[in-house]
Amino acid sequence: MNIEAFKELIALHKIEERTIQGFWGGINNAKINEDDELEDLFNSINKSWLELIIHKISLAIIYDYSEFIEAELRIYLKDTYIGSYLCVFTLDGETADDILRLEDYTFIRGLIAVEERTEEIAKLAISENLDDEMIQRFTGLNLQRINEIKSDPNSNKE
């Protein structure tokens, strides 16, 4: 199979989109699968902190068995790598398997705590009417996130 034919197969079966959907489906099904620790971890993450990037899509051959398309999604929490999600498809586009690999949960919880504190500081600065540039300098938040915090009706402006 040449590379153009492989790219057409990826597009035909919507491998990238389905890999991302598979990740969210797995996270949303954590409760169903009785993985309380995973469910608790992802319930404490603001979804806007996550960045999902398709890292690679490859053709894999397991001799004496079958051929597969493997898509690897890398998961970042505010620019820090926290794990990956591998989704495996048959050449017909059927989902065959998936695997979620995360860094140590304690490490991820520490990152979450830092982000929560950063947003608390930003909310306080907003309530003190500091300008966006100043908030951006001492929190490291981008203007988009600062504006999201400002427009959040649940934001506790003191």
C-alpha positions as CSV (number, residue, x, y, z in Angstrom):
1,M,0.0,0.0,0.0
2,N,1.4,3.4,-0.9
3,I,1.3,6.3,1.4
4,E,-1.4,8.1,-0.5
5,A,-3.7,5.0,-0.4
6,F,-3.0,4.8,3.3
7,K,-3.9,8.5,3.8
8,E,-7.2,7.9,1.9
9,L,-8.0,4.9,4.1
10,I,-7.4,7.1,7.2
11,A,-9.7,9.8,5.8
12,L,-12.3,7.3,4.7
13,H,-12.6,5.7,8.1
14,K,-12.2,9.0,10.0
15,I,-9.5,7.5,12.1
16,E,-8.3,10.8,13.7
17,E,-11.9,11.9,14.7
18,R,-12.8,8.5,15.9
19,T,-9.7,8.2,18.0
20,I,-10.5,11.4,19.8
21,Q,-14.1,10.3,20.2
22,G,-12.8,7.0,21.6
23,F,-10.7,8.7,24.2
24,W,-13.7,10.8,25.4
25,G,-15.9,7.8,25.3
26,G,-13.4,5.9,27.5
27,I,-13.2,8.7,30.0
28,N,-17.0,9.1,30.1
29,N,-17.4,5.3,30.6
30,A,-15.0,5.2,33.5
31,K,-18.0,5.1,35.9
32,I,-19.5,2.3,33.9
33,N,-16.3,0.4,34.1
34,E,-16.1,1.0,37.9
35,D,-12.8,2.8,37.6
36,D,-13.4,5.2,40.4
37,E,-9.9,6.6,40.5
38,L,-9.9,7.4,36.8
39,E,-13.4,8.9,37.0
40,D,-12.4,11.0,40.0
41,L,-9.2,12.2,38.3
42,F,-11.0,13.3,35.1
43,N,-13.9,14.8,37.0
44,S,-11.4,17.1,38.7
45,I,-9.8,18.3,35.4
46,N,-11.2,21.3,33.7
47,K,-11.6,20.0,30.1
48,S,-10.2,23.2,28.7
49,W,-6.8,22.4,30.3
50,L,-6.5,19.3,28.1
51,E,-4.9,19.2,24.7
52,L,-5.3,16.1,22.6
53,I,-2.9,15.6,19.7
54,I,-2.8,12.8,17.2
55,H,0.9,11.8,17.4
56,K,1.0,9.1,14.8
57,I,-1.1,6.7,12.7
58,S,0.6,3.6,11.5
59,L,-0.1,0.3,9.7
60,A,0.7,-2.6,11.9
61,I,1.0,-6.2,10.8
62,I,0.8,-9.0,13.4
63,Y,2.1,-12.0,11.5
64,D,-0.2,-15.0,11.3
65,Y,-3.0,-12.9,12.6
66,S,-4.0,-9.7,10.9
67,E,-3.3,-6.1,9.8
68,F,-4.4,-3.0,11.8
69,I,-4.4,0.7,11.7
70,E,-3.0,2.1,15.0
71,A,-3.7,5.7,16.0
72,E,-1.8,7.2,19.0
73,L,-3.3,10.2,20.7
74,R,-1.1,12.2,23.1
75,I,-2.7,13.8,26.1
76,Y,-1.4,17.1,27.6
77,L,-2.6,18.9,30.6
78,K,-1.5,22.6,30.1
79,D,1.5,21.7,28.0
80,T,2.6,18.8,30.2
81,Y,2.4,15.3,28.8
82,I,0.2,13.1,31.0
83,G,-0.4,10.1,28.9
84,S,-1.5,8.5,25.6
85,Y,-4.5,6.8,24.1
86,L,-4.0,4.1,21.5
87,C,-6.9,3.1,19.3
88,V,-6.6,0.1,17.0
89,F,-8.8,-0.3,13.9
90,T,-9.2,-3.1,11.3
91,L,-8.5,-2.2,7.7
92,D,-12.3,-2.2,7.3
93,G,-12.5,0.7,9.8
94,E,-13.9,-1.3,12.7
95,T,-12.6,-0.5,16.2
96,A,-10.6,-3.5,17.4
97,D,-9.1,-2.3,20.7
98,D,-8.0,0.7,22.7
99,I,-5.6,1.4,25.5
100,L,-5.3,4.4,27.8
101,R,-1.9,4.9,29.5
102,L,-1.6,7.7,32.0
103,E,1.3,9.0,34.0
104,D,1.2,8.5,37.8
105,Y,-2.1,9.8,39.1
106,T,-0.4,11.6,42.0
107,F,1.7,13.6,39.4
108,I,-1.5,14.5,37.5
109,R,-3.3,15.5,40.6
110,G,-0.4,17.9,41.4
111,L,-0.7,19.5,38.0
112,I,-4.4,19.9,38.6
113,A,-3.8,21.6,41.9
114,V,-1.4,24.0,40.3
115,E,-3.9,24.9,37.6
116,E,-6.7,25.4,40.1
117,R,-4.5,27.7,42.2
118,T,-3.5,29.6,39.1
119,E,-7.1,30.2,38.2
120,E,-8.0,31.2,41.7
121,I,-5.2,33.9,41.5
122,A,-6.6,35.0,38.1
123,K,-10.1,35.3,39.6
124,L,-8.8,37.4,42.4
125,A,-6.9,39.6,40.1
126,I,-10.0,40.1,37.9
127,S,-12.0,41.0,41.0
128,E,-9.3,43.6,41.8
129,N,-9.7,45.0,38.2
130,L,-6.1,44.3,37.2
131,D,-5.6,44.5,33.4
132,D,-5.4,41.4,31.3
133,E,-1.7,41.9,30.5
134,M,-0.8,42.0,34.2
135,I,-2.9,38.9,34.9
136,Q,-1.2,37.1,32.0
137,R,2.2,37.9,33.3
138,F,1.8,36.5,36.8
139,T,-0.4,33.6,36.0
140,G,0.9,32.5,32.7
141,L,-2.7,32.1,31.4
142,N,-3.4,33.2,27.8
143,L,-5.9,35.9,27.0
144,Q,-8.4,33.4,25.8
145,R,-8.5,31.6,29.1
146,I,-8.6,34.9,31.1
147,N,-11.6,36.0,29.0
148,E,-13.2,32.6,29.7
149,I,-12.8,33.0,33.4
150,K,-14.2,36.5,33.2
151,S,-17.3,35.3,31.3
152,D,-17.9,32.3,33.5
153,P,-21.1,32.9,35.5
154,N,-19.8,30.3,38.1
155,S,-16.6,32.3,38.7
156,N,-16.7,33.6,42.3
157,K,-15.8,37.2,41.8
158,E,-15.1,38.6,45.2
